[in-house]
Amino acid sequence: MDGLIYFWKLHVFNFMSLAKIGIVYDYSSQTERK
């Protein structure tokens, strides 16, 4: 059971990191267009 919780937390953490990278990439590409 502990392993499942650890895996879930790791999955959420990875998802948040990818979302942050996506937002930063989106923001940088928008500033370049201007």
N, C-alpha and C positions, 0 to 999 in steps of 0.2 A: 504493500500500500504506500509506503514511504517513497518507493522508487517512482510510483505513478505520479505522486504529488511533485516530486523533484523534476520529472520529465515535463509535467504541465507548466511548472514555473519557468523552466528553461525555454519551452516553446513560446510562452508569452513574452519573455525577455527578448528572444530573437525577433519576434514579430514587431515589438516596439522599436527595436533598433533599426529594422528594415524600414519601418514607417518614418522614423526620424531622418534616415538617409534619403528616402524618397522626397520628403518635404524640403530638405536642404537642397537637393538636386533640382527640384522644381523651382525653388526660389532663385537659385543661381542662374538657371536658364532664363528665367523671366527678366532678371536684371541685365543679362547680356543682350536681350532683344532691344531693350531701351537704349 
